[in-house]
Amino acid sequence: MKISAKPLFIAYIVIIVLMVVGMFAFGDNYSFYVHREDPANDEVRFETEPEGIVELRDISATDEYYRVTVRAIKPGKTDGAVIYTLDKDNPGKMQQFNSSEYTVTKFNIIMTDNYGFGGNYFTFIGLAMLFLVTTVFFVWAFLKQFREKFFSYRTILFLGLSLYFAIMTAVFGGIYVLTAARHEYFGSAMFFDYAGNALSFVAVFTSPLVLVFAAFMAISNLMLISKEGFRPVNLLGVFIGVFMICGVVVCFALMYYAPYLIGSEAKDIAIYLLKTAVASAFLYFECILFATIVCLQRAGGYKPKLNKDFIIILGCAIKKDGTLYPLLRGRVDKAIDLYRRQLEETGKKAVFVPSGGQGSDEVISEGEAMKRYLLEQGIEEEQIMAETRSTTTLENMKFSAELIKERDPDAKVAFSTTNYHVFRGGMFAREVGLKAAGMGAKTKWYFWPNAEVREFIGLVVNEKWVHVGVVLGLAVISIIVANLGNIMDLIL
């Protein structure tokens, strides 16, 4: 399946061109607002030193504020200030407001010392539109992947990126609406300040959900330990919950204390670089975790069509006496249920392929143990084709596929495993060229959260370089956005 990014790049070019055109077309004017204290008696004027760089174009008033618009005359720098007279009959009773340095660039665009600039709203809405079209692209990519090749890590990746960019769209779209709708209170300089802290705010605002998630994982892990005994692997949920809480704390600390950590003389660009790099990585981690859980749940609840020729049962540990633990028995029972429903509704018999070799501490192979259980449940021996060589899930699929293709290369196949393991099983089936529908046996409520975290960690580790590349890319994007004011100051 090919997913072309060409439409996305075309949309990027169109949006960026419109941003640049709007900025250059309206950049020679800059407006700001001064709140009024006494509308009946006050007045304002605008003064610059030196003169001839910018000039006053218009002052309009409402009961709440003055809107002051200045116009560029020629490139250069000047100090400008609004002189606000509280009582026009008493000129000495005045205050100075909005004292700023104005720079008219070689492109005739007005820039202020706090990153305000002419044509700024074209930049702001363009930024939100860039995130929006990126969101639409990844949603489309996810839906296409979901329909055509669900058992692929791309499904998780595209869903996670869809969520990430949807959050970015909502945040920066919200900032644009706020600054545009209430421009008398929120100017372009505040937009840049919000942009620099946006991801940190998102991380902090998710803290209630993180705390609930961490508490649930801790409870399920404690229950798991009480039922199955202490093992380090049974604390994965606690570890991941603690990690997420630490991530929120770090984002919160950087949002408020980064200037002190870096040094009071540090440039804003260094502060925003640190904050946004950490916050974007943490937000991406949250989105991928959510996407993984969604995909695992969707895979585990799938019900295959009743037309199967073979049903593979993925093995796991057996008891010392060669009988099945409840976890493995659940997988076999799920396969038997599909077999019987299909036989009842269509009359078609499927062949079971219990798959699993013999571990060093096992008296017989897992495949043989499952075969014995199937026979005990009334399944005819000729409907069972045990695979007894495999030692991993990948080998389960590989060796089972070899047995199946020897008998019927075009067979319709299902596989049975535990619900949290279906997605990974489907990935391995696809890897060995086996088109198979997965189904998942249920587990105890306290078992599956830890198991899904284990699957999440396994999937992340398997695709670690993909994540490293994506995190670096998102960090670069976030740093550029957070430092947009600095960048505008440099290039304009």
N, C-alpha and C positions, 0 to 999 in steps of 0.2 A: 504494500500500500504506500503510495507516494503522496506526501503532503507538501504542496508547494508554498513557499513563503513569498512568492512573487507579488500576489495581491497586497500583502502586508507592506512590502517595501514601496509599492506604488502609492498606497495610502499615506505612508510616512512622507514621501516626497511631496505629495499634494498638500498635506497639512503644513509641512515646514515651509513650502513656498508661500502659502497663504499667510503664515505667521510673519515671514520676512517682509512680504509686500505690505501687510497691514502696519507693521512696525515702521517701515520707511515712509509710508504714506502719511501716518499720523504722529510720527515720532518728534516732529518739530514743535509740538504743543504738549504742555504738561499741566495737569490740574491737581490741586490739593484743596483741603477744606479747613476752615477755622471755625470753631464753635463760638456762638454768640452768647454773651452773658446778659446784655441789656439791649434788645432789638430796637427799643424806642430811642436810644441815645448814642449808640456806638457807631463806629465807622472804621474802615480799614484802608490802608494804602500799601503798595509794594515798592520797595527800594532795592537797588543793586549797587554794588561797588566792586570793581569798576563798572561803568555803564557801557552799553553797546553790545553786550554778549546775549542777554535775554531782555525782553521787555514785557510789560503787562499787556495782556490782550483783553481780558475781561474780568470783572468782578460781579457776580450775581449773588443775591441774598435770599434766604428763607428765614423763617422765625427761629430756626435752630442753628444755621451755620452760613458762613460765606464760602462760596466756591470761587477760588482764585485760579485763573488760567494765564500761564505765561507762554511766550512764543520765542523760538530761537531766532537770533539775528545773524550771528556768525560764529565759527569755532572759537573756543576759548573757555576760560573759567572766570566765574564771578561769584561773589557772596550776595545772596538775596535774603530779604527778611520781610515779613509782614508786620507792619506797625499797626497795632490794634488800639484804637482810642476808645476808652470806656465811656467817655462823656465828650461828645463833639463840641460842646460849649466850653469845655475845659481841656484844651489840647495838651496840657502838661500831664493829664491823667491818662497815661497810655502804657502799654506793655508791648514787648517784642515777641512775636510768635514765629514759628516755622523758619528759624534761621538756618539756612542750608547753603552748601556750596553747589553751584550749578555748573555743569560742564556741557558745552555744546560740542559734540564730536565732529569728526571730519565728514560724517554722514548726515550732519545737521539734526542729530537726535539729542534731546536733552536728557542728561543723567544727573541725578542728585547724589550727594555723598552717602545717603542711606539706601542706595540702589533703586530709588524711584526712577522711572524713565518714561518718555513719551511712547505711546502705542503699546503700553504694557499689557493691556487686557487681551490684545491679540496673542501675546505670548502665553498668557495664563490659560485662555480657553484652548489654545493649540496644544498645550501640554496635557490638559485633561482629555482632549480628543485623541492624542497619541496613545494614552493609556487605554482609552475606550476601544480603539480599533485593535490594539494588541489583545485586549480581553476577548473581543469577538473572534479574533483569529484562533486563539487557543481553545475557546469553547467549541468552535467549528471543528478544530483538529481533534479535540477530545471525543465529540460525538461521532466523528468519522471513525476514529480508532475504536470506540466502544462498539460500533456496529460491525466492523469488519475484522478486527483483531483485538478482542477484549483482553485476552491473556497475554499482555505485553506490558513491560514497564513503562512504555510510552503512555499508556492509559493513565497510570498514576501521575506521571510527570505532567501531562497536558492538563489533567484536572487540577493538580496543585498550582500550576502556573495560571490557569484560568482564575482560580480563587485569588492568587496573589495580585494579579493585575486588576481584577474586579475591585479589590480593596483599594489599590492605588487610584483607580478611576473614581471611586466614591470619595476618597479623601481629597484628592486634588480638584475634582469637580465641585465638592463641597466648599473648599477654600475659594474657588473662583466665584461660586454663587454668593458666598459670604462677602467677599471683597467687592463684587459688582453691585449686589443689592444694597449693601450698607457702606458704599464707598466713602461716605463722610466720616465714618469711624475706622474703616479698614482700608488703608492705602496699599500701594504696590510694595512698599518697604515691609509692611506687615505680612504680605503674601510670601515674601522671601523668608521671613523669619518663621512663618508657619511651615513652609516647604522644608526648611532645614530641620524642623523638629517633628514633621508629620509621622515618620515611621516610628520614632520613639514614642509618640503619643499612642499610636496603634498598639504597640507592644504593651504599653502600660494599661490601656483600656481593655485588653484581653485578659488582664490579670484575674478578674473574677472567674472566668471560664477555666483558666489555668489552675486556679486553686481548687475548683470543683473537680476537674480532671485528676489532679494530683491526689486529692482526698479519696476519690473513687478507686484509683489505682492502688493506693495504700491499703484500703479496706479489702479489696479483692486479693491482694498479695498476702495479707495477714491470714485471710481465710484459706488461701491456697496452702500456706505453710502449715496451718493447723490441721489440714486434711491430708497433705502429702508429705509433710516433713520439710525441714529446712534444707534448701540448696541455693547457692548463689543465683542460679537462673530464675528461681522463684521470686527474686526481688527486682527483676527488670522493670516492672511497672513503677516501683518506688523510685528507682534510679532515674527513669525518664521523667517522672513527675518532679523530682528534685531539680533535675537539669532545667526543666521549663521554668520553674519558680526562680532559679538562679538567673535565667535569661531575662525574665521580667525585671528582676532587681538590678541587673547590670544596665539594661536599657534605661531604667528610671534614673539610676545614678549618673549615667552619661548625659542624659537629657538636662539635668540640673547642675551637675558638678564638673562637666567636661572642661570648662574654662579653667577651673582650679587644678584639675588633674594635669592639663597640658601646660598651664602657665598663663598668667594674666596678659602677657604680651603676645600670646599666640594669635595668628591670623584666624579669622572666622572660618576660612577654608579648611584649616587643620582640625578645628573643633567639629565642623559638620562632617568632615571625612570620617572621623572616628565614630561619631554617633550614628551616622547613616549606614556605614559598613556593618557595624554590629547589629543594628536594628533590622536591616534588610535580610541578613543571614538568618536571624531569629524568626522573622515573619515567614520567610521561605520554609524554614524547618516546620513551623506550625502548619502551614498549608499542605506540605507534603505528608505530614503525619495524618492530617484530616483526610486527605485524598486516599491515602493507603487504607485507612479504616473503612472509608466508604466503599472502595473497590473490593476489599476483603469481605465485607458484609454482603455486597451484591453478588460476588462469586459464590459465597457460602450458602446463599439462599436460592440459587438457581435450580430449576427443575428440568431435567433433560426430557426430550421428546421420547415417546414410547415406541422407538423403532430401532433399538440397539441390537447389534450382533454380538458385541463383547462388552463386558463390564470389568474394568481393571480395579482392583482393590489395593491401595497403597499401604504397604506394611509399616509397622513400628514395633517397639519392644514387646516381647511376650513374657509370660511368667516362667519361673524356673521349671515348672512341671509341664511346660509346653502348651498351656491353655492361654486364652486371650485376656489381656487387661481390658477394662471397660472401654478405654479409648479406642482400641483396635476392634473390639466387638461392635462398637457403634458404627464403625466404617463398614464392617461386613453386613450388619443388619440393614444399613442404608442401601447397600447393593442388592440385598435379598428383596427389600421392599420394591425397588425399581423392577427387578426381575418378575416378581409376582403380579404387580400392577400391569406390566406389559403383557404378560401371559394371559391374564384375565381379560384385558381389553382388546388385544390384537391376536392372541393365540401364538405369538412368536416367542420362541425360547432364545435367551441370550446365553453366551458362554462366559463363565466367571474366569478371570485371570488374577487370582490372589498373588501378589508380588512382594517378595522379600527374601533375602538370603538368611544365612545362619550366623548370628553374632558369636563372639568368643565366649559369651556367658549364656548362650541359649542351647537347649538340648536338641532342638530341631530348627529347621528354617521357618521363618515367619510365613512364607508361602504355604508350607506343609501344614503349619498350625491352623491357618485360615481354612485350608482345604478340609481338615478334619472337622472344623466347626460347621462348615457348609454342609458336609455330609450329615452331621447331627441334626441340622435343620431341615433335612428331607430333600436336599438338592442331589440329583442324580450325578454319579461320578463322571459320566460322559459329558456333563455340562460344566466341568471344571478343568481348567488347564493351568496348573500352578507354575509360577516363575520363581525359582529358588536361588538365583545367583546374585541378585542385586544387593548393594550395601548403602545406596543413597537414593533419594527421590528421583534424581536424574537417571540413574541406572534402572530404577523401577520402570520408568517410562521407556527407556531405550530397549531393554530386554523384552518387555511386554510387547512393544511395537513389533519387534522382530518375530515373536511367536505369532502374533495376529496376522502380520503381512504374509507369513508362510501359508496360512490357511485361506486368507481372503484380503487381498490388497486394497479392496474398496469397501472394507467393513465400516459400519457405523459404530462408533465407540463412545462409551461413557467411562468415567473413572470416579471412584468413591474414596473420599478421605474425610478428615475432620474439617468443619466449616472454615476455620481460620486458615487452613492449608490449601484450600481449593485453588486460590489464585496462583500461588507458587507452583502447584502441580500442573495447572494449565500452561504456565510459562515453560515448564520443562517438557511437557507434551509437544508444544509448538516447536521447541528447540530440536527435538528428535524427528520432526516431520510428521507427528501424529495429530490428526484433527480429532479432538475428543472433548465432549461436554462434561464438565465437572459437577459434582454434587457433594454437599457437605453434611456430615453427621453432627448433631448438636453435642455440646459439652456443657459441663456445669458452669453457672454464671460466673463463678469466681476464677475459672480456669481460662476462659477465652480472652479476657483483657490482657493478661500477661502473655498469652500465646500470640495475640495480634501484635503486641509490642515486639516480641521476638521476631515475628515475620517482618515487621517494619525495619528493624535493625538489619536483618539479613538482606532484605531487598536494597536498603541504602548502601550497605557494604559492597554488595555485588555490583552496584552502579556508582561507586564512590567517585570516579573521575567525571562522570556526567554531572554529579552534584557539585563537585568542585568548580567545574566550568560554569554551571548555571549561577552558583553563588557569586563567583567573581564577576560575571556579566551583570547580575542584578545590583551588585555593590557599585559597579561603575555607573550604571544608570542612576541609582539613588544618589550617589555623590554628585553627579552632574546636576541633577534636579535640585538638590539641597544647596548647591553653590551657584545656582543660576544667576543670582545677583552679581557675584564675583566675576562670573564668566562674561556677563553682559558688560561689566565695567572694563574687562580686558579687551574684548573684541570690538566694542563700539567706540 
